[in-house]
Amino acid sequence: MIHNVLYSLLNVKYILHQSILTRYGRTVSMFTTDRVKWRGEMANRFVISIFWALFGVFILLATVMQLLMGPPLRQLINDSLGINFAPALFFASGSLFFVLGLTLLILAIKADTDKILKRFLILTGAAAVGIFASILLHNLVYGAFTQLFGEDFWERTGIGDEPFFFIMAIFICPIAYLVGTVGSIVLMFRRRKHE
């Protein structure tokens, strides 16, 4: 009698264990699928907000560079306030531009959106990161060559300045940023129009 009860309890335990494992296995696979979908949905939700924030910081950077860095307005602000805040504002907005660009790049890679929109968003984020990286690398290369080969190295080469990263920072990356931004905006409005 005790043998039968123990045998029944072990059978019940085995059946429950198998049931739990099967259920747990299904739960895990459903959980990972749901988690991947959740990541894609969260990335989709944040990627548009990050994109518009990046665009706003770009407008701020353009304003700082054109208005506040120019001699007449900068001199007026310096004389009235007594401090030169334009470089600090430029550095802060440039750093924010880099961080938002990096965030957009990571989220756009993880997002579940149209292939074309995803490519434009990746281009926008990569160009934003590229601008900052090119400025940094331009200064590092210029300084390293000046330290290694003397202060007149760039004049001796006939170039006068480090050209590759300079061209990347001033021309290539900003053009890529504008192409990615305009393409993303057009595709977002086109998608909204069709919905």
Secondary structure as UniProt FT lines:
FT   HELIX           2..63
FT   HELIX           64..68
FT   HELIX           71..81
FT   HELIX           86..110
FT   HELIX           115..149
FT   TURN            151..152
FT   HELIX           153..157
FT   HELIX           164..167
FT   HELIX           168..172
FT   HELIX           173..194
//
